[in-house]
Amino acid sequence: MDKLESYRNIIRKILGSYLNITYANANIRNRAAFDLESDQYLIISEGWDNKKHLHSCLIHIEIIHNKVWIQCDNTENGIANELVEAGIPKEDIVLGFHEPNVRKYTGFAVA
């Protein structure tokens, strides 16, 4: 299996685990939105907290020029280390939610 296909499988597997999260104080469920053609992988949280409708992006990852870009990470522990533990090297992960001039200090790829 080539590197990108391996990355895609790792991303789908890890993000899939976020679909079964239960929230104690609100009726929210997570949904996967994967676009395999453009390598976009999202987990969207949607539901109700009493009378307030909630809809937000929990995780957004995309593959750009053979790098895994984390564009949004609203998880408690951060998704980047899970990706590393699953086999994606830090030098192939970009924390896209950080300003470009800050990325060199993260220990991950700059772009």
C-alpha positions, 0 to 999 in steps of 0.5 A: 500500500502506498503512503497516501493510501495508508494515510487515508486509511489511518485518518478514516479509522481514527476519525471513525472512533469519534462518531460514537462519542456521547455527550452528557449535557446535550443531545448531540451526535457526530457525523462523518463527511469524507470526500475521498476525491479531494481528500477532505475528512470532517467530523461534524457535531450536530444536535440540541442543547435544550432549545439551542441548535448546535452545529460545528466542526469537531475535526477537519483534516485534508491531504495537500501535497502529500501532507496531512493538514489538520485544519480544525481540531476541537477535540480535548486531547488533540488529534495530531498525536493520535495520527502519529501513534497510528503511523503518520510521521510528524514531518508529514503533519501540518497543524494548519490551524496555527499561523504559518510563522508559529508552525516551526515551533510545534514539532510538526511540519511547517507546510 
